[in-house]
Amino acid sequence: MLTANIAAAETAGKAVAASGWFLENAWLIWLFPAVSFLLILLFGKRFPRGGSEIGIAAVGASFVFGLITAIQWISEVEGGAGGALTGSITWLTNDNKAIGAGIMIDGLAVMMIFVVTVVSLLVHIYSTDYVAGDRRYTHFFAFLSLFTASMLFFVTASTTLQMLVGWELVGVCSFVLIGHWWEEKDNSDAALKAFFTNRVGDMGLIIGVSILFFGAGTFSVIGVNEAAITGTMSHTVTLAAALCLTAAVISKSGQFFLHTWLPDAMAGPTPVSALIHAATMVVAGIFMVARLYGVFFEGFSIGGSSINTLALIGGLTTLVGATLAFVQNDIKRVLAYSTVSQLGYMVLALGVGAWTAALFHLFTHAFFKACLFLGSGSVSHAVHSFDMKKDMGGLRKAMPHTYRTFMIGTVALAGLPILSGFWSKDEILVGTGGWGLFGGTGGNGAYTVMLAMGMITAALTGAYMTRVVYLTFFGEFRGHGTPHESGPRITVPLWILGGLAVVAGFINFPAGFQLVPASWEEKFLQWVEPVGVSYFPAIKHATPSWTLAIVSVIVALIGIGAAYYYYFVRVRAVSPTATELPDGPTSRSAVARLGHRILVNKYYLDWLYTTVIVGFVKGPLAKAAYWTNQNVIDRVVNEAGTRSVQAGEIVYHKVDQLVVDGIVNATGKISDSSGEELRRIQTGKVQQYAAIMFAAATILAGIFIIVI
């Protein structure tokens, strides 16, 4: 059993009582789907429903476990406890330094557990109908389970090293699921694009985790945050780590300019799109920033600023995603670019210091965006296409449940009262602190540019979703066959998600809200934000402004109204069945045509990556490298070989044969001649030996006389 660490090195502030068994054993949450992955993979085909029942049971167990954990956590917080519950074991030992692994359970982790298990369970149930009869049905459910387990492992990790492992596991699962129908080249290309694009950003994660380890001396999430907040780790090191980790966020969470993989990932089955784009992979970057917020807050000097790298990237992404959604005819691609835009909102919020607003929007977005994605899958299930202009239209009559739930998700996404998106989006706008004209005060800085970006995105979101609703559900049906409503295994999850999209916003009523008791205000903040602990920075909370809320709703309504007039009035006036829309600004303005061409070509980013960068590497660079190899490297190697052979011949003939062998042979001849002469002296006559000795003694005596 894991126990609570309330030591100064691990957790500061108010201590968690940790009286709940489920809190103390939260690691079991990810173990259930991890085991189900193995069971489905090994034995799934032997089960009546191809192993899907194993996955549903495992994720259902994780959901129940997570729900009880959330209840126990709320009870602890309401009782006055705070901080984080951690438990660890020694994982690795390197040079007498122990590296631990374990769990970290706090409000952020509990919220993510609830989101992941709810959406994953509904996606599992939905998939039993959507992929029924698929040739890799069992394989699909196995990796859905592993996907869920990987995300749960990631959000409960207590060290940056564990987070890295979970991060990469999620990436591998997304590669497998996006390329589920790999027989079609477009699908396998999309999976590879997602995988390699994410690997680019993941280099930043690996480098950032390494910098934090050497800067803070630990992999512990709490230890790293404390080192950044207290200044134990220098600002230069903190900034370098934050920049590297931001690169990982840009790729994983689809931020500009590495967002290009995310729309192409729609090649995978729609339940995968819902799981990836609502609750798991794409929000991993948001969670990572929130979990290591001390590093980002101090590294980017978020408090008291008016702009920083994180806020700027988020602001640009909201606009890029929203504008690109306008020119898509594939309903899933519209929702994919919408996800890019909404993730930009979350990154923007974290960049301006609105931590709770960012996580609250992640919470609400998971439900209404999953509802929209699964709704698009329900529509495509009926018409066998995702093309809104050619194969849809008029479906509200044939598919009333899908239509109503899709409208709930649309209104929530547009940020209209009183659905969940309204509450979370407005908290982000309030958190920018750039809204003094609207009667607000507070915040962590004057991020007026970010406020303007958020407002423009609000108008664009309402406009492109109005276009989607018209092309899909209004007018006359333009496809083939007779569309029909989906079965209960599809519509029931849609209604559950639609219901959550309605009520999820009510758990964080702003302070001063007159229609509810004060005890019900800002409950999400109370349950999720780790206030007053040493591993979380002291951020400021902006004062809510009803004036700003009204202005943001008016801005959204302007976007909706403009799109409504164009599609519901002008298009209907031409022909309700027309696939070619009436002449718009592009037919009258060169600037509008240029803008439309830029959007259709997705800001030429794919062209830049594929044609310019990859094309340059595969073409001119590869040819130049080949020419260099043949004409420079090979020539140098060949010339070196030739000269070596020539030098060897010289050494052999001139040195070895003439000099070395000459000396050896001469020595032998001299020895042989000397031996012959000496042999002649060896006659055996004593008189001759005595004469030689006398002569030698006489010569020696003469030498002594001369010298002395």
Secondary structure, DSSP 8 states (H G I E B T S, - for coil): ------STTT--SS------HHHHTTTHHHHHHHHHHHHHHHHGGGSTTTTHHHHHHHHHHHHHHHHHHHHHHHHHHHTT--S-EEEEEEEEEETTEEEEEEEEESHHHHHHHHHHHHHHHHHHHHHHHHTTT-TTHHHHHHHHHHHHHHHHHHHTBSBHHHHHHHHHHHHHHHHHHHTTTTTSHHHHHHHHHHHHHHHHHHHHHHHHHHHHHHHHS--BHHHHHHHHHHTSS-HHHHHHHHHHHHHHHHHHTT-TTSTTHHHHGGGS-HHHHHHHHHTSGGGHHHHHHHHTHHHHHHHTT-TTBS--HHHHHHHHHHHHHHHHHTT--BHHHHHHHHHHHHHHHHHHHHHHT-HHHHHHHHHHHHHHHHHHHHHHHHHHHHHS--BHHHH-S-HHHH-HHHHHHHHHHHHHHHT-TTSHHHHHHHHHHHHT---GGGT---SSB--HHHHHHHHHHHHHHHHHHHHHHHHHHSS---SSS------HHHHHHHHHHHHHHHHGGGGGB-TT-TTS-GGGBTHHHHHHS-TT-TTS---------HHHHHHHHHHHHHHHHHHHIIIIIIIHHH-TT-SS----GGGT-HHHHHHHHHHHTGGGHHIIIIIIIIHHIIIIIHHHHHHHIIIIIHHHHHHHHHHHHHHHHHIIIIIIIIIIHHHHHHHHHHHHHHHHHHHHH----HHHHHHHHHHHHHHHHHHHHHH-
